[in-house]
Amino acid sequence: MAHTKPWPEVPVGNKDHTNAAVVIIGGGISGICTAIGLIKRNNCQNFVILEKSGGIGGTWHDNKYPGCCCDVWSVLYSFSFEQNPDWTREYPGQEEILEYLRRVVEKYSLYKHIRFNTSVEEAKWDDDEKKWSTTVKVLGGKDSEFSEGYTIKSDYLVSAVGQLNVPRYPDIKGLDTFQGKKMHSARWDWSYGLEGKRIAVIGNGATAAQIVPEIAKVASQVTIYQRSPNWIIPRDDKPVGPLKRALFRYVPPLRWRTRQKSMDFREGFFDAIFDGESALADLMRTACIQSMHAALPDQPEMWKKLTPDYHPGCKRILITDDYYPALAKPHVDLETRKIVQVVENGIEVEDGGYQEFDMIVLATGFRTVEFMYPINIVGAKGRSIQDIWQGGAQAYNAVTVEDLPNFGMLYGPNSNLGHNSIILMIEAQSRYINTMIGAVLDAKRKGRVLSLKPKPEVVSAYNEKVQEKLSKSSFADPNCNSWYKNKEGRITNNWSGTVVEYQEQLSKVNWSDYIAEGSYANAIMSRKPANIGRVVEETTVPDIVMALSAVTVAAAVGGYLLRNHNALRPLVAR
């Protein structure tokens, strides 16, 4: 099909299969958000999304274990520009989140840009061409018959692989000798029946807290192997009824205000997980202990096993209504002795304990501190990402990396949250990265060349400030180990402030923070800072104003429903 639109408004076609303005690695929330930003903010269609899996969704495609759901309120777990009024629960489940993302991808016609079953092996920057060469391996059986792999060149490269990507398998003696069924929680095999099975769950974090209550309903025996306990608070999950969903859809101010109030509450929760000495942290401890005692009455030995000796927030606080009740069941055991080894039919622990199992679930998380693993990234002057990140991953504003020109990453180093929706962070990152991409595209439209990479001193100063704050936080509590830290103890994953603080940090691009090279360098460096603003999600308008707005909309909707009374039937049907 012939295109009359100018570059980069034309999608990548057959003839330019190995060339694109922008390559995005990953088809999850971050990749989707960045792609939509390219279309809306840069009028760019000349991009491809390289996705290793056979479908979109990222972590919500890969994680489909029993009970998989979000631990953030559903009203906050959608893009600000594509809010979902139709969530059926206060905390959305995996399948519902994935369906939402599919609808967004379809609405913005992103499928034509996505190359599924495509694994990125390597990305190298060419100092002369000022382009990225990304080498991929085609994984799909039929697709690989066309080509087993190729290299695609781009003016800009975006990593949207996130932190919860590559499963981490525990280093346990004899694990490979187990003769029963063994699966990682992020690689769940639904063809395997759980009824009547004796199941071991290694790990007791957020994933295990969701899996255990579900498998306990059908298994004959469940044993959780716990290294250290977690702070756990009630989820108070419940269905969102059809009337409330209708109000969210037809009275948008009500949905907006609910989202804003949820944002306010979550932001107010920050001190509880960041400052272990705060009043909120004390309140958190009390609430967790009271909840545990209520679910497991008169069991002081169990209380001791389940009570952490570190500050709330050092490890991710678990939000669940049914984990403690599951532990109270007679066929569910909590094992706190260290695993010595796995044998053909079971697991041995210290003091000679042994138990046989039909299945082992590895709820052991992801290789979180190895950002972009196992992709080989080589930047300016042949410098590898391993060399750049000696001592731990870091980035400027969590998005741009020293000696990686024309490169941006989402959900990168020090951008994880323990108190709010990560989508709020991802949107800010997408806006920032798209502003950077816009400058590179602007140069090419004018027949020029531009590369941008953050100044080393800017990267260092920014990260010193972040690490100084983190060193005084609950995340740094020496009494716990978490996936937030690398083996040296550096906190590489978590952000040091609130969502609003991060959004404000990324609301402006200072070109003076970057080293510009190429024929368009002088032009970009003479520009004033790009004020890109931020999405304001918190409460700013008094309730009375929102209420009047809602009444106006409700009156219009009410008039419509009175004129079309048949529309009422789905709302009251049960």
N, C-alpha and C positions, 0 to 999 in steps of 0.2 A: 504493500500500500504506500503510495507516494505521500510525502508530507510537505506542506507548504510553510509550516512554522519554522522559525529559526532555532538553531542550537541555543540553549540546551532544552528547548521546549518539546523536543522530539524524543520519544522513548528509544532505548537501545534496541536495535533490530538485528536481523540475521547477519547482514553484511558488516556490522560493527559490533559483533558479539563479544569481542575481546577488548572493547574500548568503552569507557563511560566517564562522565563528568565526576560522578561520585559512586563509590562502592561502600555499601553498608554490610557489615558482618553481623548477622543475627536477625531473625524475624520475630523476636519477642516484642514486649511493650516498648522497649527503647528503640528498636529498629523501626517499628511502626510509627512511633511518634516523630522520629527524625525524618522519615520518608514523607509524612504528611507536612512537616515543616518545609521540606524542599519544595513541595508543590505550592503550598500557601504563601510562604514567605519569599521564595526565590523563583517562583514560576519555572521550576526545573522538573523535567520529566526524564532527563537523561541520567538515570541511576539504576543500579541493580542492588537487590538484597540477596546475599548469599546465606542460605539456611541449610544447616547440616541435617536437620530432621526432615520428615516428610510432610510437615504441616507448620502453620504459624503458631505463635503463642509462647515460644521460649520455655521458661520454667513451667508455665501452665499447660504446655503440651507434653513436657517430659514427666512431670510429677502428676501421676494419676492413681496413686495408691488409695486404699480404702480410707475414707474420711478426709481426703485432701480438701482443704479450704483455706481461705484468707484469714489472717488475724487482724485485719483492719476493717472497719465498718464499710459496708458496701457503698454507702452514700459517698464515701471518699475514694473508692477504688474504681474510678473511671477518669478519663481525660476531662479536663475542665471544659474543653470545646466539644466534647461528645459525652455529656453526662447521661448516665443510664437510669431512667425512671422505673425500670422494670425488674430490678433485683427482687428475687422472691424471698430472700432471707437477710437478716441484719448483717450477717457475715457470709459473703458469697462462697459457694463451692467451686471446685476446679472446673467442672463441666460448664457451669453457668458463666464463669469468667472467660473461658475459652470461646464460648458461643458469642459473648459480647465482642471479643477481639476479632472474631471472624466477620461479624457484622461491620465493624469499623473498617477492616481491610477491604471488604466488598464495597462499602460506600465510597471509599477514596480510590477505588480501582487499582489497588496495589498488587493484586495477584500477578498481573502481567509483568511486574518488575522482579518477582521473586524466583530464584532458582533453587528449588528444593533438592534435597539429597546431595548437597554440594558442601564439601568440607574444605575449609581454608587451611592450607598447609604452611604457607609462608607469605610474607608481604615485605617487599624491599623498596626503599626509596632510591630513586635515581637522581643524583645531584645535578647532572647535566640536563636531563630532560625535565627535571622537577615534576616527576610523576611517580606514582606508586605502581609497582608490578605485583599483583596478588595472584599467587599460584594456588589452584584448587584441585581437589580430587573429586571425581564424580562417583557417588556411592550407589545410586540407583541402578539396579540390574539392567533394565532396558536402556536407560539414559547413558550408562557407561559404554554401551555398544557403539554410540555415536563418537564418544571421546572419553577416555579414562581420566582426562584432566587437561587443564589449559591454564594460561596466564592472562589475566585481564588488567589493562592499564587504566589508571584513573588520575584525575587532578586532585582528588581529595579522598581520604580513607577514613571511615568511621567504624569504631569497634562498639557494637551493641550487644556483646556477648554476656555482659553483666558479671555478677559474682557467684550466682547459684547455677552453675553451668556444668562443670565436670565433677562427677561423683567421686567422693573420697572413700576408698576402701581401707578398712582398718588393718594394721599390721599385727595380725594375731597368728601365732604359731599354729600350723595345721589347718588353716581355714580352707585351703584348696583341697584338703583330703576328705571333706564332708561329702557323704554319698547321698544325702537327701536333697531337697530343693533349697536353693540359696538365691536370694535376689536383693539387689539394692533398692531402696525405697523409690529412687528416681528412675528405676528400670523395672517397674512392676509388671509381672506376668499374670494377666487376668485369666489366662486359660488354665491356671492351676487352682484347683478347688481347695478351700480352706476348711471345709466341714470335717469336724472330728480330728483335726490335725493337732499335733504337739508342736508349738511354735515358739522359737526363741527370738526375741527382739534385742539386738545389740545397739544400744544408744537410747537415750531418754530425753532428747530435745524436743523441739516443736513438732517435728515429723512423727516421732514415736508417740507423742501425746495425742496425735490425731489417729494414728493407725491402731493403737492398742484397744481403745474402746470398740472399734468396729470389728476387729478380728476376734475379740473376746466373745462376741455374740455367737460365733459358730465353732470356734476351736475348742478342743477338749482340754488343752492346757496352754497357757501363755506365761512365759517367764521373761521379764525385762531385766537386762543386764545394765546396771547403772554405775557409772564412775563417780559422778557427783550430782547432787540434787539441784533442782531449779526452783526459782520463785514462780509460783503459779497463782493466777487470779481467775475468777469466774468470767466466762465469756458473756453469759446472759443472752445467748442467741435465741432468736425466735423468727417465725415466718413474717414476711411483709404481706399483709392481706391485699386483696384486689382493690378495695376502696382506697387504701393509702397509695397504692401504685397508680391508680387513676388520678388521684390528687397530684402526685408528683409529676405526672405526664401533662395534665391539663391546667395545672396551676403552678407554673414554673417558679414563681417567687417562694412558694412553700418549700420546694426542693432546694432552691438556692440557700434559703435561710437554714434549713436542716443541715446542709453541707457546711455552711459557715460555722454553725454552732459546734458541729463535730470537729471541724478544724480547730476552733478555739480550745475545745476540751483536750484534744490530742497535743496541741502545742503546750498547754498548761501542764501536761503530763511529763514534760521534758525534765524538770528538776528531779522527779522521782527516779529516773533511770540514769541521770548524769551526776547528781550530787548525793552520795550515800549518806551524808550527814544532814540532809534537808528534812524539813517536817513532812514533806510529801513522801520521801523515802521511808520514814518511820511509819507513816500511814499505810504505805504499801506493804511493809513487813507485817503489820498488824492484820491487814485484810487477808494476806496470804495465809497466815497461820490460823486465823479464825475459820477460813474456808476449809483448810485441811482438817482441822479438828471436827468441824461439822460433818464432813464427808466420811471421816474415819474416826468415829468416837471411841474413846477409851483404848487407844492403841499407842501408848507412849513410845514403844520401841519403833514402830513404824513412823511416828512423828520425827523421831531422831534421824532416821534414815532420809527423810524427805525435807528436812530443814537445812537450807544452805548456811554456810559460815562466811559468805561474802555479800557485798552490797547488792541490792537489787539493781539490775542493769549491767552488771559485769558480764553476765551471760544473758542471752535473750530471755525476757520474761515470757512465760508461757501463758496463753489465754485459752482456757478450756473449761467446759462445764462437766465433762464426763470422764476425765482421766482418773481422778480420785475415786469416783464410784466404780470404775473398772478395776482399780486396785483392790477394792473391797470384796470383789467376787472370789469365791473359794478356789476357783481353778486358775487364778491369776497370781503370780508370785513376783516379788521384787528381789532381785539378787544383787547385793552390793559387794560381794567378794570378787577379787580380781580374777579375770579369765586367765588360766594357765595355758590352755590349748584347746583347739577344736579337734575332735577325732572323727572317725568315719560316721558314727551314729549320734554324736552329741557333743557336749561342752563340759570341760573340766575346769573347776575353779580352785582357788587356794583352800587349804585345809582338807583336801581330798574330796570335795564335793563333785558330783557328776550327775548329769541329767541327759536323757536321750530325747532327740527331737526328729520330727519329720521335715522341718523347714526352719531356716535361719533367715531373718529379715535384718538387713544391714541399714539401720536408720542412722547412718554415720556422717551425713551431710556432704559437703562439697569442698573442693580444693579452692577455697575462697581467697586466700592470700596470693595465689599464683595467677594474677590477672592475665587474661588472654591465653592461658595455657591450653593446649600445647602448641599454639601458633608461633612460628619463628618470625619475629619482627626485627627488621634491620633498618635503622634510620640513616640520618645524614652521616657522611664520611664512613659508612660501613659500621656504625656503632650499633651493637645489638641491644635489645631490650634488657637482657640479663646484665649487661654492663651498666646500662643507665640506671637500673633499679637494684644495684648492689646495696644490701642492707634493708631493702623493702620498697614496695611500690609507692610512688608518689606522683602527683600531677598538679598542675596549676589550675586552681578552681575545680579540681577533680576531673578536668576534661582535656587539657592539653599537656603534652609531655615533652620534656627537654630532648632536643635532637630528633624529634619526630615531626618533620614539617608537614603542614596540611593534613594534620591528623587530629581527630577528636574521639573521645570515648565517653560513653554514658554508663552510669552506675559503676564508676571507676573508683580509684583509691579515695578513701575518706569521704564517701558520699552515702554510705548506708545509714539507716535510721533505726532506732530502737523504740520510737514513740509515735511515728506518724506514717502516712502513706508514701511509699517510694515514688509513686507516680508524680507527686508534687515536685520532687527533685528532678525527675527525668524530664519533665516539661521545661524546667528552667535550663537544664543542660542542652536540650534540643534547640531552644531559642538562641542560646549562646553559640553553639556550634554552627547553626544555620547562618548566623551573622558572619562568622569566619568564612564559611563556604561562600556566602554571597560576595565577599571581597575577591575571592579567587575566581569565581565565575564572571564577575564584573571585569576583571583583568582580561580574561580569555575572550570575552565578547568584543573587547577593544583590540584584539590581536596582540595582547601583552601576556606576560608570564608573572606569576606571583607565588612565592612560598612564604609561609608564616610559621614560626616556631617560638615558643616562649623563651625569654631570656633566662639563663641558668640562675642568675641572682634573684630574679623575680620568683622563680619556682622555689628556690631555697627559702627565701624570706616568708613566703606564704605558708609553706609547710612547717617551718619552725614555729610560726604562730599557732597553727592548728595543733601541732604536737604538744606545745606548751600547755594548751588548754586541756587536751586529752590526758596528759600526764597527771592532772589533778582530778580526773573524773572517776566515776565508778568503773568505767571500762578498764582502767589501769589497776584495779584492785589485785594485789599479788596472790590473793587466796583463791583465784579461779583462773582457769584457762578457757579461752573461747575462740571461736572462728574469726573474731575481730582482730586477733593479734598474729604476728608471724612468730617464728621460733625464737627470735631475739627479744620478743616482748614488745615490739613496735606495733602500735595500733594502726593498721593499714587500711581498715575497712570503714570505720565509723566517722561520721561528720561530728564536728565539735560544737555544734550549736543547734538552733531551731531551724525549721524549714524556712520561715520568713527571713531569718538572717542569711541563709544560703541563697534564697531568691534575690535578695537585695545585693548580695555579693556578685551575682551573675547578671544583674540588670543593666550592666554597661560593659562594653568591650573597649579597653584602653589599648589602642594600637601601639602605644609606646612601651607596653609590656612585652612586645614581640620583636623578634628579629625578622625583618622583611628582606627578601632577596628576589631578584628578577627585574625585568624591565618596568614593572609596575610598582616597584618598592617605594620610590619617592612619592608617588601619588598617594599611596595608602598611608604613608607615615605623615603626610601633611594634613590628613583628615583629623577632625575633632573626634573625641571618643563617641562611639556609637551607643546612644541611649536606647536600649531595647525594651526597657521596662520589665515588669513581672506580672504574673497572673495573681491578682489579689483574691485570696480564698477566705481570709478571715473576716470577722464581722467588722463592717465599717459604717453601715447604715442602721439607724435606730429601728427597733422592732416595730414601732408604730408606722413608720414609712413603709416598711416591708409589708405590714399587715394591710395597709390601705391599698398597696399595689396588688396584693393577693385577693382582696375583696373585689377589686375592679375586674381582675381576670376571672374570678369565681362567678361574678355576676354574668359575665359574657358566656361562660361555659354553662351556667345554670339556665340561661335563656335558650341556649342551643339544645340542652337536654330536655327542657320542657316542650320544645317544638319537635324534638325527635325522641320521644319517650322510649323507643325500642333500644336506644343506646344505653339505657340504665340497666337493662337485664344482665349483661355480663358482669356488672359491678356488684350485683347483689346475689348472683348465682353462687351456690356453694357446692 
